[in-house]
Amino acid sequence: MPNSSIKNEKMYEDLREEGNSKEKAARISNAAAARGKSAVGRKGGKSGSYDDWTVPELKKRAKELGMSGYSDLTKNKLVAKLRNH
């Protein structure tokens, strides 16, 4: 990656192989490099499943994240788009 700001390349690549988006993989790998893996691991996992959210809640979240192209998606496709953002 030319001019990469990725601090932990191996973790970034592992996260990408697991299916995480480039943005999410970069965010996690850089946080782990800065604060340590255990601190980052303790931070995550507190929000509920998107499967339990209503479609209006999912659309509101997509808007908060600055996403586009979600207005005509089914609930399942919207959940997948949010998970891969």
Distance bins in CASP14 RR format, pairs under 12 A and 6 or more apart:
PFRMAT RR
TARGET T0000
AUTHOR 0000-0000-0000
RMODE 2
METHOD distances of the structure
MODEL  1
1 7 0 0 0 0 0 1 0 0 0 0 0
1 9 1 0 0 1 0 0 0 0 0 0 0
1 12 0 0 0 0 1 0 0 0 0 0 0
1 13 0 0 0 0 0 1 0 0 0 0 0
1 16 0 0 0 0 0 1 0 0 0 0 0
1 22 0 0 0 0 0 1 0 0 0 0 0
1 25 0 0 0 0 0 1 0 0 0 0 0
1 26 0 0 0 0 1 0 0 0 0 0 0
1 29 0 0 0 0 0 1 0 0 0 0 0
4 12 0 0 0 0 1 0 0 0 0 0 0
4 13 0 0 0 0 0 1 0 0 0 0 0
4 22 0 0 0 0 0 1 0 0 0 0 0
4 25 0 0 0 0 0 1 0 0 0 0 0
4 26 0 0 0 0 1 0 0 0 0 0 0
4 29 0 0 0 0 0 1 0 0 0 0 0
4 30 0 0 0 0 0 1 0 0 0 0 0
5 12 0 0 0 0 0 1 0 0 0 0 0
5 22 0 0 0 0 0 1 0 0 0 0 0
5 23 0 0 0 0 0 1 0 0 0 0 0
5 26 1 0 0 1 0 0 0 0 0 0 0
5 27 0 0 0 0 0 1 0 0 0 0 0
5 29 0 0 0 0 0 1 0 0 0 0 0
5 30 1 0 0 1 0 0 0 0 0 0 0
5 33 0 0 0 0 0 1 0 0 0 0 0
5 34 0 0 0 0 0 1 0 0 0 0 0
6 12 1 0 1 0 0 0 0 0 0 0 0
6 13 0 0 0 0 1 0 0 0 0 0 0
6 14 0 0 0 0 0 1 0 0 0 0 0
6 15 0 0 0 0 0 1 0 0 0 0 0
6 16 0 0 0 0 0 1 0 0 0 0 0
6 22 0 0 0 0 1 0 0 0 0 0 0
6 23 0 0 0 0 0 1 0 0 0 0 0
6 25 0 0 0 0 1 0 0 0 0 0 0
6 26 1 0 1 0 0 0 0 0 0 0 0
6 27 0 0 0 0 0 1 0 0 0 0 0
6 28 0 0 0 0 0 1 0 0 0 0 0
6 29 1 0 1 0 0 0 0 0 0 0 0
6 30 1 0 0 1 0 0 0 0 0 0 0
6 31 0 0 0 0 0 1 0 0 0 0 0
6 32 0 0 0 0 0 1 0 0 0 0 0
6 33 0 0 0 0 1 0 0 0 0 0 0
6 34 0 0 0 0 0 1 0 0 0 0 0
7 25 0 0 0 0 0 1 0 0 0 0 0
7 26 0 0 0 0 1 0 0 0 0 0 0
7 27 0 0 0 0 0 1 0 0 0 0 0
7 28 0 0 0 0 0 1 0 0 0 0 0
7 29 1 0 0 1 0 0 0 0 0 0 0
7 30 1 0 1 0 0 0 0 0 0 0 0
7 31 0 0 0 0 1 0 0 0 0 0 0
7 32 0 0 0 0 1 0 0 0 0 0 0
7 33 1 1 0 0 0 0 0 0 0 0 0
7 34 1 0 0 1 0 0 0 0 0 0 0
7 35 0 0 0 0 0 1 0 0 0 0 0
7 36 0 0 0 0 0 1 0 0 0 0 0
7 40 0 0 0 0 0 1 0 0 0 0 0
8 14 0 0 0 0 1 0 0 0 0 0 0
8 15 0 0 0 0 1 0 0 0 0 0 0
8 25 0 0 0 0 1 0 0 0 0 0 0
8 26 0 0 0 0 1 0 0 0 0 0 0
8 27 0 0 0 0 0 1 0 0 0 0 0
8 28 0 0 0 0 1 0 0 0 0 0 0
8 29 1 0 1 0 0 0 0 0 0 0 0
8 30 1 0 0 1 0 0 0 0 0 0 0
8 31 0 0 0 0 1 0 0 0 0 0 0
8 32 1 0 1 0 0 0 0 0 0 0 0
8 33 1 0 1 0 0 0 0 0 0 0 0
8 34 0 0 0 0 1 0 0 0 0 0 0
8 35 0 0 0 0 0 1 0 0 0 0 0
8 36 0 0 0 0 1 0 0 0 0 0 0
8 37 0 0 0 0 1 0 0 0 0 0 0
8 40 0 0 0 0 0 1 0 0 0 0 0
9 15 0 0 0 0 0 1 0 0 0 0 0
9 16 0 0 0 0 0 1 0 0 0 0 0
9 25 0 0 0 0 0 1 0 0 0 0 0
9 26 0 0 0 0 0 1 0 0 0 0 0
9 29 1 0 0 1 0 0 0 0 0 0 0
9 30 0 0 0 0 0 1 0 0 0 0 0
9 32 0 0 0 0 0 1 0 0 0 0 0
9 33 0 0 0 0 1 0 0 0 0 0 0
10 16 0 0 0 0 0 1 0 0 0 0 0
10 17 0 0 0 0 0 1 0 0 0 0 0
10 25 0 0 0 0 0 1 0 0 0 0 0
10 29 0 0 0 0 1 0 0 0 0 0 0
10 32 0 0 0 0 0 1 0 0 0 0 0
10 33 0 0 0 0 0 1 0 0 0 0 0
10 37 0 0 0 0 0 1 0 0 0 0 0
11 17 0 0 0 0 0 1 0 0 0 0 0
11 18 0 0 0 0 0 1 0 0 0 0 0
11 20 0 0 0 0 0 1 0 0 0 0 0
11 24 0 0 0 0 0 1 0 0 0 0 0
11 25 1 0 0 1 0 0 0 0 0 0 0
11 26 0 0 0 0 1 0 0 0 0 0 0
11 27 0 0 0 0 0 1 0 0 0 0 0
11 28 1 0 0 1 0 0 0 0 0 0 0
11 29 1 0 1 0 0 0 0 0 0 0 0
11 30 0 0 0 0 1 0 0 0 0 0 0
11 31 0 0 0 0 1 0 0 0 0 0 0
11 32 1 0 1 0 0 0 0 0 0 0 0
11 33 1 0 0 1 0 0 0 0 0 0 0
11 36 0 0 0 0 0 1 0 0 0 0 0
11 37 0 0 0 0 1 0 0 0 0 0 0
11 40 0 0 0 0 1 0 0 0 0 0 0
11 41 0 0 0 0 0 1 0 0 0 0 0
12 18 0 0 0 0 0 1 0 0 0 0 0
12 19 0 0 0 0 0 1 0 0 0 0 0
12 20 0 0 0 0 1 0 0 0 0 0 0
12 21 0 0 0 0 0 1 0 0 0 0 0
12 22 0 0 0 0 1 0 0 0 0 0 0
12 23 0 0 0 0 0 1 0 0 0 0 0
12 24 0 0 0 0 0 1 0 0 0 0 0
12 25 1 0 1 0 0 0 0 0 0 0 0
12 26 1 0 0 1 0 0 0 0 0 0 0
12 27 0 0 0 0 1 0 0 0 0 0 0
12 28 0 0 0 0 1 0 0 0 0 0 0
12 29 1 0 1 0 0 0 0 0 0 0 0
12 30 0 0 0 0 1 0 0 0 0 0 0
12 31 0 0 0 0 0 1 0 0 0 0 0
12 32 0 0 0 0 1 0 0 0 0 0 0
12 33 0 0 0 0 1 0 0 0 0 0 0
13 19 0 0 0 0 0 1 0 0 0 0 0
13 20 0 0 0 0 0 1 0 0 0 0 0
13 22 0 0 0 0 0 1 0 0 0 0 0
13 25 0 0 0 0 1 0 0 0 0 0 0
13 26 0 0 0 0 0 1 0 0 0 0 0
13 28 0 0 0 0 0 1 0 0 0 0 0
13 29 0 0 0 0 1 0 0 0 0 0 0
14 20 0 0 0 0 1 0 0 0 0 0 0
14 25 0 0 0 0 1 0 0 0 0 0 0
14 28 0 0 0 0 1 0 0 0 0 0 0
14 29 0 0 0 0 1 0 0 0 0 0 0
14 32 0 0 0 0 0 1 0 0 0 0 0
14 37 0 0 0 0 0 1 0 0 0 0 0
15 21 0 0 0 0 1 0 0 0 0 0 0
15 22 0 0 0 0 1 0 0 0 0 0 0
15 23 0 0 0 0 0 1 0 0 0 0 0
15 24 1 0 0 1 0 0 0 0 0 0 0
15 25 1 1 0 0 0 0 0 0 0 0 0
15 26 0 0 0 0 1 0 0 0 0 0 0
15 27 0 0 0 0 1 0 0 0 0 0 0
15 28 1 0 1 0 0 0 0 0 0 0 0
15 29 1 0 0 1 0 0 0 0 0 0 0
15 30 0 0 0 0 0 1 0 0 0 0 0
15 31 0 0 0 0 0 1 0 0 0 0 0
15 32 0 0 0 0 1 0 0 0 0 0 0
15 40 0 0 0 0 0 1 0 0 0 0 0
16 22 1 0 0 1 0 0 0 0 0 0 0
16 23 0 0 0 0 0 1 0 0 0 0 0
16 24 0 0 0 0 1 0 0 0 0 0 0
16 25 1 0 1 0 0 0 0 0 0 0 0
16 26 0 0 0 0 1 0 0 0 0 0 0
16 28 0 0 0 0 0 1 0 0 0 0 0
16 29 0 0 0 0 1 0 0 0 0 0 0
16 84 0 0 0 0 0 1 0 0 0 0 0
17 25 0 0 0 0 1 0 0 0 0 0 0
18 24 0 0 0 0 0 1 0 0 0 0 0
18 25 0 0 0 0 1 0 0 0 0 0 0
18 28 0 0 0 0 0 1 0 0 0 0 0
18 29 0 0 0 0 0 1 0 0 0 0 0
18 83 0 0 0 0 0 1 0 0 0 0 0
18 84 0 0 0 0 0 1 0 0 0 0 0
19 25 0 0 0 0 1 0 0 0 0 0 0
19 28 0 0 0 0 0 1 0 0 0 0 0
19 80 0 0 0 0 0 1 0 0 0 0 0
19 83 0 0 0 0 1 0 0 0 0 0 0
19 84 1 0 0 1 0 0 0 0 0 0 0
19 85 0 0 0 0 0 1 0 0 0 0 0
20 26 0 0 0 0 1 0 0 0 0 0 0
20 27 0 0 0 0 1 0 0 0 0 0 0
20 28 1 0 0 1 0 0 0 0 0 0 0
20 29 0 0 0 0 1 0 0 0 0 0 0
20 83 0 0 0 0 1 0 0 0 0 0 0
20 84 1 0 0 1 0 0 0 0 0 0 0
20 85 0 0 0 0 1 0 0 0 0 0 0
21 27 0 0 0 0 1 0 0 0 0 0 0
21 28 0 0 0 0 0 1 0 0 0 0 0
21 65 0 0 0 0 0 1 0 0 0 0 0
21 67 0 0 0 0 0 1 0 0 0 0 0
21 80 0 0 0 0 0 1 0 0 0 0 0
21 81 0 0 0 0 0 1 0 0 0 0 0
21 82 0 0 0 0 0 1 0 0 0 0 0
21 83 0 0 0 0 1 0 0 0 0 0 0
21 84 1 0 1 0 0 0 0 0 0 0 0
21 85 1 0 1 0 0 0 0 0 0 0 0
22 28 0 0 0 0 0 1 0 0 0 0 0
22 29 0 0 0 0 0 1 0 0 0 0 0
22 84 0 0 0 0 0 1 0 0 0 0 0
22 85 0 0 0 0 0 1 0 0 0 0 0
23 29 0 0 0 0 0 1 0 0 0 0 0
23 30 0 0 0 0 0 1 0 0 0 0 0
23 65 0 0 0 0 1 0 0 0 0 0 0
23 66 0 0 0 0 0 1 0 0 0 0 0
23 67 0 0 0 0 0 1 0 0 0 0 0
23 84 0 0 0 0 1 0 0 0 0 0 0
23 85 1 0 0 1 0 0 0 0 0 0 0
24 30 0 0 0 0 0 1 0 0 0 0 0
24 31 0 0 0 0 0 1 0 0 0 0 0
24 44 0 0 0 0 0 1 0 0 0 0 0
24 65 0 0 0 0 0 1 0 0 0 0 0
24 82 0 0 0 0 0 1 0 0 0 0 0
24 83 0 0 0 0 1 0 0 0 0 0 0
24 84 0 0 0 0 1 0 0 0 0 0 0
24 85 1 0 0 1 0 0 0 0 0 0 0
25 31 0 0 0 0 0 1 0 0 0 0 0
25 32 0 0 0 0 0 1 0 0 0 0 0
25 84 0 0 0 0 0 1 0 0 0 0 0
25 85 0 0 0 0 0 1 0 0 0 0 0
26 32 0 0 0 0 0 1 0 0 0 0 0
26 33 0 0 0 0 0 1 0 0 0 0 0
27 33 0 0 0 0 0 1 0 0 0 0 0
27 34 0 0 0 0 0 1 0 0 0 0 0
27 40 0 0 0 0 1 0 0 0 0 0 0
27 43 0 0 0 0 0 1 0 0 0 0 0
27 44 0 0 0 0 0 1 0 0 0 0 0
27 85 0 0 0 0 0 1 0 0 0 0 0
28 34 0 0 0 0 0 1 0 0 0 0 0
28 35 0 0 0 0 0 1 0 0 0 0 0
28 36 0 0 0 0 0 1 0 0 0 0 0
28 37 0 0 0 0 1 0 0 0 0 0 0
28 39 0 0 0 0 0 1 0 0 0 0 0
28 40 1 0 0 1 0 0 0 0 0 0 0
28 41 0 0 0 0 1 0 0 0 0 0 0
28 43 0 0 0 0 1 0 0 0 0 0 0
28 44 0 0 0 0 1 0 0 0 0 0 0
29 35 0 0 0 0 0 1 0 0 0 0 0
29 36 0 0 0 0 0 1 0 0 0 0 0
29 37 0 0 0 0 1 0 0 0 0 0 0
29 40 0 0 0 0 1 0 0 0 0 0 0
30 36 0 0 0 0 0 1 0 0 0 0 0
30 40 0 0 0 0 1 0 0 0 0 0 0
31 37 0 0 0 0 1 0 0 0 0 0 0
31 38 0 0 0 0 0 1 0 0 0 0 0
31 39 0 0 0 0 1 0 0 0 0 0 0
31 40 1 0 1 0 0 0 0 0 0 0 0
31 41 0 0 0 0 1 0 0 0 0 0 0
31 42 0 0 0 0 0 1 0 0 0 0 0
31 43 1 0 0 1 0 0 0 0 0 0 0
31 44 0 0 0 0 0 1 0 0 0 0 0
32 38 0 0 0 0 1 0 0 0 0 0 0
32 39 0 0 0 0 1 0 0 0 0 0 0
32 40 1 0 1 0 0 0 0 0 0 0 0
32 41 0 0 0 0 1 0 0 0 0 0 0
32 42 0 0 0 0 0 1 0 0 0 0 0
32 43 0 0 0 0 0 1 0 0 0 0 0
32 44 0 0 0 0 0 1 0 0 0 0 0
33 39 0 0 0 0 0 1 0 0 0 0 0
33 40 0 0 0 0 1 0 0 0 0 0 0
34 40 0 0 0 0 1 0 0 0 0 0 0
34 43 0 0 0 0 0 1 0 0 0 0 0
35 41 0 0 0 0 1 0 0 0 0 0 0
35 42 0 0 0 0 1 0 0 0 0 0 0
35 43 0 0 0 0 1 0 0 0 0 0 0
36 42 0 0 0 0 0 1 0 0 0 0 0
36 43 0 0 0 0 0 1 0 0 0 0 0
37 43 0 0 0 0 0 1 0 0 0 0 0
38 44 0 0 0 0 0 1 0 0 0 0 0
47 53 0 0 0 0 1 0 0 0 0 0 0
47 57 0 0 0 0 0 1 0 0 0 0 0
47 61 0 0 0 0 1 0 0 0 0 0 0
47 82 0 0 0 0 0 1 0 0 0 0 0
47 83 0 0 0 0 0 1 0 0 0 0 0
48 57 0 0 0 0 0 1 0 0 0 0 0
48 61 0 0 0 0 0 1 0 0 0 0 0
48 79 0 0 0 0 0 1 0 0 0 0 0
48 82 0 0 0 0 0 1 0 0 0 0 0
49 57 0 0 0 0 0 1 0 0 0 0 0
49 58 0 0 0 0 0 1 0 0 0 0 0
49 79 0 0 0 0 1 0 0 0 0 0 0
49 82 0 0 0 0 0 1 0 0 0 0 0
49 83 0 0 0 0 1 0 0 0 0 0 0
50 57 0 0 0 0 1 0 0 0 0 0 0
50 58 1 0 0 1 0 0 0 0 0 0 0
50 59 0 0 0 0 0 1 0 0 0 0 0
50 60 0 0 0 0 0 1 0 0 0 0 0
50 61 1 0 0 1 0 0 0 0 0 0 0
50 62 0 0 0 0 0 1 0 0 0 0 0
50 75 0 0 0 0 1 0 0 0 0 0 0
50 76 0 0 0 0 1 0 0 0 0 0 0
50 77 0 0 0 0 0 1 0 0 0 0 0
50 78 0 0 0 0 1 0 0 0 0 0 0
50 79 1 0 1 0 0 0 0 0 0 0 0
50 80 0 0 0 0 1 0 0 0 0 0 0
50 81 0 0 0 0 1 0 0 0 0 0 0
50 82 1 0 1 0 0 0 0 0 0 0 0
50 83 1 0 0 1 0 0 0 0 0 0 0
50 84 0 0 0 0 0 1 0 0 0 0 0
50 85 0 0 0 0 0 1 0 0 0 0 0
51 57 0 0 0 0 0 1 0 0 0 0 0
51 58 0 0 0 0 1 0 0 0 0 0 0
51 75 0 0 0 0 1 0 0 0 0 0 0
51 76 0 0 0 0 1 0 0 0 0 0 0
51 78 0 0 0 0 0 1 0 0 0 0 0
51 79 1 0 0 1 0 0 0 0 0 0 0
51 80 0 0 0 0 0 1 0 0 0 0 0
51 82 0 0 0 0 0 1 0 0 0 0 0
51 83 0 0 0 0 0 1 0 0 0 0 0
52 58 0 0 0 0 0 1 0 0 0 0 0
52 75 0 0 0 0 0 1 0 0 0 0 0
52 79 0 0 0 0 0 1 0 0 0 0 0
53 59 0 0 0 0 1 0 0 0 0 0 0
53 60 0 0 0 0 1 0 0 0 0 0 0
53 61 1 0 0 1 0 0 0 0 0 0 0
53 62 0 0 0 0 0 1 0 0 0 0 0
53 75 0 0 0 0 1 0 0 0 0 0 0
53 78 0 0 0 0 1 0 0 0 0 0 0
53 79 1 0 0 1 0 0 0 0 0 0 0
53 82 0 0 0 0 1 0 0 0 0 0 0
53 83 0 0 0 0 0 1 0 0 0 0 0
54 60 0 0 0 0 1 0 0 0 0 0 0
54 61 0 0 0 0 0 1 0 0 0 0 0
54 75 0 0 0 0 1 0 0 0 0 0 0
54 78 0 0 0 0 0 1 0 0 0 0 0
54 79 0 0 0 0 0 1 0 0 0 0 0
55 61 0 0 0 0 0 1 0 0 0 0 0
55 62 0 0 0 0 0 1 0 0 0 0 0
55 70 0 0 0 0 0 1 0 0 0 0 0
55 71 0 0 0 0 0 1 0 0 0 0 0
55 72 0 0 0 0 0 1 0 0 0 0 0
55 73 0 0 0 0 1 0 0 0 0 0 0
55 74 0 0 0 0 1 0 0 0 0 0 0
55 75 1 0 1 0 0 0 0 0 0 0 0
55 76 0 0 0 0 0 1 0 0 0 0 0
55 77 0 0 0 0 0 1 0 0 0 0 0
55 78 1 0 0 1 0 0 0 0 0 0 0
55 79 0 0 0 0 1 0 0 0 0 0 0
55 82 0 0 0 0 0 1 0 0 0 0 0
56 62 0 0 0 0 0 1 0 0 0 0 0
56 63 0 0 0 0 0 1 0 0 0 0 0
56 70 0 0 0 0 0 1 0 0 0 0 0
56 71 0 0 0 0 0 1 0 0 0 0 0
56 75 0 0 0 0 0 1 0 0 0 0 0
56 78 0 0 0 0 0 1 0 0 0 0 0
57 63 0 0 0 0 0 1 0 0 0 0 0
57 64 0 0 0 0 0 1 0 0 0 0 0
57 75 0 0 0 0 0 1 0 0 0 0 0
57 78 0 0 0 0 0 1 0 0 0 0 0
57 79 0 0 0 0 0 1 0 0 0 0 0
57 82 0 0 0 0 0 1 0 0 0 0 0
58 64 0 0 0 0 0 1 0 0 0 0 0
58 65 0 0 0 0 0 1 0 0 0 0 0
58 67 0 0 0 0 0 1 0 0 0 0 0
58 70 1 0 0 1 0 0 0 0 0 0 0
58 71 0 0 0 0 0 1 0 0 0 0 0
58 73 0 0 0 0 1 0 0 0 0 0 0
58 74 0 0 0 0 0 1 0 0 0 0 0
58 75 1 0 0 1 0 0 0 0 0 0 0
58 76 0 0 0 0 0 1 0 0 0 0 0
58 77 0 0 0 0 0 1 0 0 0 0 0
58 78 1 0 1 0 0 0 0 0 0 0 0
58 79 1 0 0 1 0 0 0 0 0 0 0
58 80 0 0 0 0 0 1 0 0 0 0 0
58 81 0 0 0 0 1 0 0 0 0 0 0
58 82 1 0 0 1 0 0 0 0 0 0 0
58 83 0 0 0 0 0 1 0 0 0 0 0
58 85 0 0 0 0 0 1 0 0 0 0 0
59 65 0 0 0 0 0 1 0 0 0 0 0
59 66 0 0 0 0 0 1 0 0 0 0 0
59 67 0 0 0 0 1 0 0 0 0 0 0
59 68 0 0 0 0 0 1 0 0 0 0 0
59 69 0 0 0 0 0 1 0 0 0 0 0
59 70 1 0 0 1 0 0 0 0 0 0 0
59 71 1 0 0 1 0 0 0 0 0 0 0
59 72 0 0 0 0 0 1 0 0 0 0 0
59 73 0 0 0 0 1 0 0 0 0 0 0
59 74 0 0 0 0 0 1 0 0 0 0 0
59 75 0 0 0 0 1 0 0 0 0 0 0
59 77 0 0 0 0 0 1 0 0 0 0 0
59 78 1 0 0 1 0 0 0 0 0 0 0
59 79 0 0 0 0 0 1 0 0 0 0 0
59 81 0 0 0 0 0 1 0 0 0 0 0
59 82 0 0 0 0 1 0 0 0 0 0 0
60 66 0 0 0 0 0 1 0 0 0 0 0
60 67 0 0 0 0 0 1 0 0 0 0 0
60 70 0 0 0 0 0 1 0 0 0 0 0
60 71 0 0 0 0 0 1 0 0 0 0 0
60 78 0 0 0 0 0 1 0 0 0 0 0
60 82 0 0 0 0 0 1 0 0 0 0 0
61 67 0 0 0 0 1 0 0 0 0 0 0
61 70 0 0 0 0 1 0 0 0 0 0 0
61 78 0 0 0 0 1 0 0 0 0 0 0
61 79 0 0 0 0 0 1 0 0 0 0 0
61 81 0 0 0 0 0 1 0 0 0 0 0
61 82 1 0 0 1 0 0 0 0 0 0 0
61 83 0 0 0 0 0 1 0 0 0 0 0
61 85 0 0 0 0 1 0 0 0 0 0 0
62 68 0 0 0 0 1 0 0 0 0 0 0
62 69 0 0 0 0 1 0 0 0 0 0 0
62 70 1 0 1 0 0 0 0 0 0 0 0
62 71 0 0 0 0 1 0 0 0 0 0 0
62 72 0 0 0 0 0 1 0 0 0 0 0
62 73 0 0 0 0 1 0 0 0 0 0 0
62 75 0 0 0 0 0 1 0 0 0 0 0
62 77 0 0 0 0 0 1 0 0 0 0 0
62 78 1 0 0 1 0 0 0 0 0 0 0
62 79 0 0 0 0 0 1 0 0 0 0 0
62 80 0 0 0 0 0 1 0 0 0 0 0
62 81 1 0 0 1 0 0 0 0 0 0 0
62 82 1 0 0 1 0 0 0 0 0 0 0
62 83 0 0 0 0 0 1 0 0 0 0 0
62 84 0 0 0 0 0 1 0 0 0 0 0
62 85 0 0 0 0 1 0 0 0 0 0 0
63 69 0 0 0 0 0 1 0 0 0 0 0
63 70 0 0 0 0 1 0 0 0 0 0 0
63 71 0 0 0 0 1 0 0 0 0 0 0
63 78 0 0 0 0 0 1 0 0 0 0 0
63 82 0 0 0 0 0 1 0 0 0 0 0
63 85 0 0 0 0 0 1 0 0 0 0 0
64 70 0 0 0 0 0 1 0 0 0 0 0
64 82 0 0 0 0 0 1 0 0 0 0 0
64 85 0 0 0 0 0 1 0 0 0 0 0
65 78 0 0 0 0 0 1 0 0 0 0 0
65 81 0 0 0 0 1 0 0 0 0 0 0
65 82 1 0 0 1 0 0 0 0 0 0 0
65 83 0 0 0 0 0 1 0 0 0 0 0
65 84 0 0 0 0 0 1 0 0 0 0 0
65 85 1 0 1 0 0 0 0 0 0 0 0
66 81 0 0 0 0 0 1 0 0 0 0 0
66 82 0 0 0 0 0 1 0 0 0 0 0
66 85 0 0 0 0 1 0 0 0 0 0 0
67 73 0 0 0 0 0 1 0 0 0 0 0
67 78 0 0 0 0 1 0 0 0 0 0 0
67 81 1 0 0 1 0 0 0 0 0 0 0
67 82 1 0 0 1 0 0 0 0 0 0 0
67 83 0 0 0 0 0 1 0 0 0 0 0
67 84 0 0 0 0 0 1 0 0 0 0 0
67 85 1 0 0 1 0 0 0 0 0 0 0
68 81 0 0 0 0 0 1 0 0 0 0 0
68 85 0 0 0 0 0 1 0 0 0 0 0
69 77 0 0 0 0 0 1 0 0 0 0 0
69 78 0 0 0 0 1 0 0 0 0 0 0
69 81 0 0 0 0 1 0 0 0 0 0 0
69 85 0 0 0 0 0 1 0 0 0 0 0
70 77 0 0 0 0 1 0 0 0 0 0 0
70 78 1 0 1 0 0 0 0 0 0 0 0
70 79 0 0 0 0 0 1 0 0 0 0 0
70 80 0 0 0 0 0 1 0 0 0 0 0
70 81 1 0 0 1 0 0 0 0 0 0 0
70 82 0 0 0 0 1 0 0 0 0 0 0
70 84 0 0 0 0 0 1 0 0 0 0 0
70 85 0 0 0 0 1 0 0 0 0 0 0
71 77 0 0 0 0 0 1 0 0 0 0 0
71 78 0 0 0 0 1 0 0 0 0 0 0
71 81 0 0 0 0 0 1 0 0 0 0 0
72 78 0 0 0 0 1 0 0 0 0 0 0
72 81 0 0 0 0 0 1 0 0 0 0 0
73 79 0 0 0 0 1 0 0 0 0 0 0
73 80 0 0 0 0 1 0 0 0 0 0 0
73 81 1 0 0 1 0 0 0 0 0 0 0
73 82 0 0 0 0 1 0 0 0 0 0 0
74 80 0 0 0 0 1 0 0 0 0 0 0
74 81 0 0 0 0 0 1 0 0 0 0 0
75 81 0 0 0 0 0 1 0 0 0 0 0
75 82 0 0 0 0 0 1 0 0 0 0 0
76 82 0 0 0 0 0 1 0 0 0 0 0
76 83 0 0 0 0 0 1 0 0 0 0 0
77 83 0 0 0 0 0 1 0 0 0 0 0
77 84 0 0 0 0 0 1 0 0 0 0 0
78 84 0 0 0 0 0 1 0 0 0 0 0
78 85 0 0 0 0 0 1 0 0 0 0 0
79 85 0 0 0 0 0 1 0 0 0 0 0
END
